[in-house]
Amino acid sequence: MLRAILALTALFPATAFAATPRPLPAPLAIDAKISEAMATTKAKGLAIAVIDDGKVAYVHSYGVRNAAGDPLQTDTVMYGASLTKTVFAYSVMKLVDQGKINLDTPIADDLDKPLVEYDTEAIYRGKYGPYKDLAGDPRWKLITPRHVLTHSTGFANFWWREPDEKLHIHFDPGSRYAYSGEGLILLQFAIENGRKDRGLSIDMGQFAQANVFQPLGMTRTSLMWRDDFRPNLADGFNDKGEVVEHDERSKVRVAGSMDTTIDDLSKFVAALVSGQGLSKASRAEITKPQLKITTANQFPPFAPELPADQQRKDLYAGLGVVVFDGPQGHGFFKGGHDGQTANTMVCLEASRRCVLILSNDVRSEAAFADLVAFILGDSGVPYDWEYGDYVGKS
């Protein structure tokens, strides 16, 4: 018997005997679980998509989209929040494939003049950061796209959250993880105002539309407000159940301006987990462990680093996502939140399975870990690190 097993092992690699993923719950079971979660959290609206083997397997919406009680539908436009960051990372890797961006070339090299000489407030009406604030700190010259997409620029989440409302670099770029939407805005600035002889000066809203949304059939997604969204639009509900009107964002801000639908974004997540639209090398960069995460929680961004023996060993920044290893192998995830929005995306590489949840009620977030586990099983997604005891905007 042992000889037979050894013979089979020689003929077939160990991966051939990898456990087959357990069956996904039936749609009716998912519906019942979500109804239970919404009743428990009092959440008004939630939409879900399940991806299996890189394909959209189930999409459904529940509850209402506004105070009038209009139903939340799968084509209702919802706020993407910080899932915008993952779309931006994917878009940047499109630019890498086109030879217009190098992940490890300093952003300073792509500009016509020093970053600190741009008067962004006067010229761009606050769309970008106040880069003049960095004049006394030459470390801005070191920041690369990889630092941006791994949240290691050294910036606070946003400059206006600094006590003096100025932009600062808090640590050497690339040396540690600290969540920063401000970093992504810097890379957007370089892409949109960079050297034309290097193929830059690209409008990110238009680029994402032509290179991501249109190819994937995402007809109701945009990085800025469109008037045609209004007839079927989701308002939000805060932690008290009060209605908050949908913010019609008039500027593209890659840290979090995307409007989308569960129908649309499920197509993007399926493409991301299956590698559609990117070279094999660029897709691998997104979910490769890039930078060790050393804090107990994601927020606040400058939390002390844990001693090495207390750090989660598998927790790393990817590009626009956080990567981890769990009982089902390598995975990646990203959340998106504000006072009336709660979104999550969790994907497992081996089975190419994902759960995507968009909710227009921040209270639903309390049920995410249980919902994801119900659908995917024990994945090891580090929700305890993402949420902790801190309520913040990402």
N, C-alpha and C positions, 0 to 999 in steps of 0.2 A: 504493500500500500504506500509506504513511504517513497519507494522508488517511483511509483506512478505519479505521486505529487511532485517529486523533484523533476520528473520528465516534463510534466505539464508546465512547471515554473520556468523551465529552460525554453520551452516553446513560446510561452506567452508572458509578456512583462507583467509586473505586479499590478500596474494600473488597469490591466484587463479584468482584474478581480475586484476593482473598486465597487463599493456598495452602490446599488442603484438608488437614486433619490426616492424617498417615500412618495406615494401618490399625494397630489395636492388635494385639499379639501374640496368638496363639491360646491358649486355656486350657492346652493341653498344654505349650506353650512356657513359659508362666508357671510352671506346676507344676515343670517341669524346672529352670528358673532358680532357683526358691526352694529346691528340694531341694539344688542345688549350693551355694547360699549357706549353708544350714543345715549342710551337711557341712563347709564351710570354717570357719565361725564356731563350730561345735559347739553351736549354739543348739538348745534342746529343743523350743520351740514358737513358732509364728508364724501369724498370720491376716491375710489381705489382702482388700481390696475395691477394685475398679476402677469408677469412675464415668465414663460417656461421654455427652456431650450432656445432662448434668444428671440422668442416670438410672443406677441401679445396674446394671452390666453383668456383673460377676463377683464372687463372694464364695467364699472357700475357706479352710480351715484346715489346718494341718500340724503333725505332731509330737504332743507329749503335754502334759497340763495339770498333772501332779503327779508325785511320786516313784514312785507306784504304776504309772505308765505309762498311765493312762487317756487316751484320745485327746482332743486339743483339738478342739472342734467349733465350728461357726459360731455356735451359741447358748451356748457356754461363757462365763460371766461373767469378765471380765478387768478389770484396773485401768486406768482411763482416764488417770491421771496428769494432766499439765498440758493435755491436750486438754480437760479440764474448763474451762479458762480461755476457750477459744473458745466452748463452750456457754454460759458465763456472759455473754460479750460479746453473743452472739445474744439471750440472755434480756433483757439490759439494753436492747437495741434494741427488743425487744417492749414494754418499759416506756416507752421513748421514744414508740413509736407509740400507746401508750395515754395519753400525756400525763402520766405520773407521774414521769418523770425528764427533765431537760434536760442534755445533755452538757456544757454550759458554765456551768451554775449551780454555784457552790461547794457541795460536800457539806455544809459547815457550815450552809448555809441550809435544809437539809432536816431538821435536828435540832431537838429541843425546847429543848436547852440546849447550851452550848459543849462541844465534843468532849472537852476535857481534864477535864471534870467527871464523865465517866462512869467508874465504877469497874468496868471490864470483868472484872477478875480475880475480884472478889468476887461479881459478879452473874452473869457468863456462864462462869465456870470455865475461863477461858483460851481460849474459842472465838475471841475477837477479840484485837486488839493492846492493849498497855498505853498507852492514849492519854494518860494523865496525864503520861507522860514528855515530852510535847510542850509542856508548860505554859510553858516559857521560849522557845519558838520560834513566833511568830505566823504563820509561813508555812503552818501547817495550815489556816488560814482560806481559803487560795487554791486548795486542791486541788479539782479538778473530776472528774466521771466520765471525761471525755476524757483527763485526765492519768493516771488509773488504768488505763484500757484501752490506753494507749500506753506504759505502763511508764515514766512520767516524774514520779512523785510525789516522788522524792528518797529514798524508803525503801530500805533494804537488802532482799534477797530475803525474809528474815524477821527479826524483831527479835531472836530468840534467837541469831542468828548474829553479832550485834554483839559486839565484845570485852567490853563491859560489860553485855551482855544487856538493853539498853534501846533504845527506839525513837527513831530520829533522822531528821531531814531533812537530806540531804547536799548538796542543791543546790536552787535555786529551782524549784518545780514547773513542769513544762512546758518546761524549758530543755534537757533531753537525755534520751536513752534509757538506762535501767538496770533490768534485769529485776527485778521485784518482785512476788512473790505477796502480800506484805504489803499492797501497795496495793489489790489486789482484795478482800482481807479487809475493808479500810476501807469500800469501797463496799458490800459485803455488809452490814456493820454499819449503814450509813445506810439501806439499803433495809429491813432487818429491824427497825430501831428508830427510823425516821424519823417525821415528823409524819403523823398519820392524816388531818388535814385536807387533806393533799396527796396522799392515796391511797397512802401508804407504810405501814410496819409490816407488811411482806409477808414471809412465810416463803419463802426462796429455794428450798428443796427442794420445797415444795408448788407454788410458782409454776412451776418448771421442769417438774414432772410434768404440770401441767394445761395449760401453754401451749407446751411443746416436745415432751416425750416422748410423751404420749398422742396429740396430733394427728398425729405422725409414725409412730405405731405402734411405738414403742420400748418394748416391754413388759418388757424385762429390763435396764432402765437406771434408775439412781437416783443422787442426789447423796449418799446415805448408805446404809449396809449394810441389806440385807433378808435375813431368814432363808431365804426361798425361793430365794436364790442358791446356798445351800450344796451341794445335790446335784450341781450341774454348775459347778464353780468352778475357776479356774486359780490355782495357787500360782506363785511366781516362781522363777527361777534366777539366781544372781548371777554375777559374772565368773569365779568358780572352778567354776561348775556346781553349786553347793550350793543345796539347796531352801530357799526362804524362804516361810513360810506367808502366805497372803493376809491383809492387814490389814482387819479388819472395822471400818471407820470409822463411829463412832457419831454424829459431828457433820457437818453440812453445812459444808464449807469450799470456797468456789468457786475457790480456787487449785488444787485437786487432789484432791477426794474422790470423784469419779465412778467408779462401777462400770458396765460396759457390755459389750456383745458386738459382734463384728464385723458381725453381721447388723443390729443396732440402729444402730450408729454410722455405718454406710454410708448409712443413710437420712437421718441428720442432715447428713452431708457433701454428699449429693446435693441436699438442700434448701438448704444454704448456697450452693453454687456456682450453683444455678439461681434463687435469690432467693425460694424458697417460704416463706411465712409472715411475711414482713416487707414493709413498704412499700418502694417503689423507692428512696426517699431514704434510708431506714435501711439497706437492704442496701448501697447505694453507700458509705455511711460506713465500713462494716466493712473494705472492701478499698481505700479511698482512701489514697494516701500522706499520712499525718497528721504524722509527725515523722521527720526525717532521722536515720538511724542512723550514728554517726560513729566506731565502734570497730572494731578488727580482728576481734574475736570477741564472742560474746554473754556469755561468762563469762571471768573474774569480772565481776560487774555494774558495778563502778566502775573498769573498765580505762580508761587514758588515751584521750582522743579523738585520732584520727589527724589529721595535717595535711590540709587540704581536698583537695589533689591526690592523696592516697592513699586517700581514702574511696571506697567503692563508690557510684557516682552514683545507682543505682536502688534502693537499700536503705532502706526506710522502715518505721516501725511503722504498721500499720493498727489496727483495734480488735480486740484478742484474737488477732491474727495478725500476721505479718510479710509485707510485700509487696515484690515485686521485678519487674523486667522482664527477659525473656530472649529467646532466639531465637524462641519461640512467643508472645511478647507478655507481657501482664501476668499475674502469678501471685501466689499467696499460700500460706503454709505455717505449720505449727505442729508442734512436737515435744512429747513427754512422756516423762520419764525418772525413774527412781530406781535404786537399787542392783540391782533385779531386773526392771525394766520398761523397754521401749524402744518408743515409739510415734512415728509420723510421719504427717502429712497434707500432701499437696502438691496444689494445684489450679491449673489454667490457665483463665483467664477466657474466651478466645476460643472454645475448643472445649468448654468446660464439662466438662473431663476432670480427674479426680483419682485419686490413689493414696492409700489409707489402709492403714497397717500397724499392727497391734497385736501386740506380742510379750511373752510372759511370761519372756523370757530376755534380759537386758541385752546379751549378747554379739552378738545379731543386729544391733544398731545399726551395726556395722562394714560391713554389707552394704547398708544402706538406699540410699545414693547410687547404687550400681550397679543395684539393683532398680528404683528409680524411673526411672532413665535407660533401662533395658531396656523398660519399659512405655510411658513418655511420650515417650521420645526426649530430646534435649538441651533441657532446660527452663530452665536457668540458676538452679535453686534453690540458694541460698547455704549449702550444708551446711558449707563451710569456715568460714563465719562462725559458724554455730550451734554447731558442735562444737569447732573449733580443737584445742588441746592440753589443754583443761581438762575434767576429768571432774567434773561437778556435777549437782545435782538441780534439775530445773525443773518 
